[in-house]
């Protein structure tokens, strides 16, 4: 929920500065990349400190995934499903917060 709350804040700032379409592109892109991060952490057991302690191994793996996508279809599928789930949750919460109306007329 804290991640979604932060995404709401970023969404609001980007929307005010660049418009609604750009804000949704930033939100969707961030959440889909988060799906890839989930795969790196859960399946491959990479941690945030690996960026500092073993950056070469991490960046080599990411570059290999980008350069040879056919070899890593399972990674793209799992990352995409995780990202889509995060995006669905965000869209749902965004819709729910926008559609709230007071129960009593003011």
Residue, then its C-alpha position, 0 to 999 in steps of 0.5 A: x500500500x505504501x508503494x501505491x501511495x507513493x505512485x499516487x503522489x508521483x502520478x499527481x505531480x507528473x500529471x500536473x506538469x506533463x498531463x494525464x497521458x504522460x502520468x499514466x505512461x510513467x505509472x504503467x512503465x514503473x509498475x511493469x519494471x517493478x514486475x521485472x524487479x520482483x522476478x529478479x528478487x524472488x526467482x533469481x534471489x538478487x538483492x538491492x545491495x547487488x547493485x553495489x556489490x556485484x553490479x557487473x553480474x546484474x547488468x550483464x544479466x539484464x543486458x542479456x535479457x534485453x539482447x536475447x529476449x527469445x531465450x528468456x521468454x519465461x522471464x518476460x512472461x513472469x515479469x509481465x504478469x507480475x507487472x500487470x497484477x501491480x498495474x491492475x491493483x493501481x488502476x483499481x485503487x486509482x478508480x476507487x479513490x476518484x469515484x468516492x462521493x460523500x454519502x451525505x449531500x453537502 
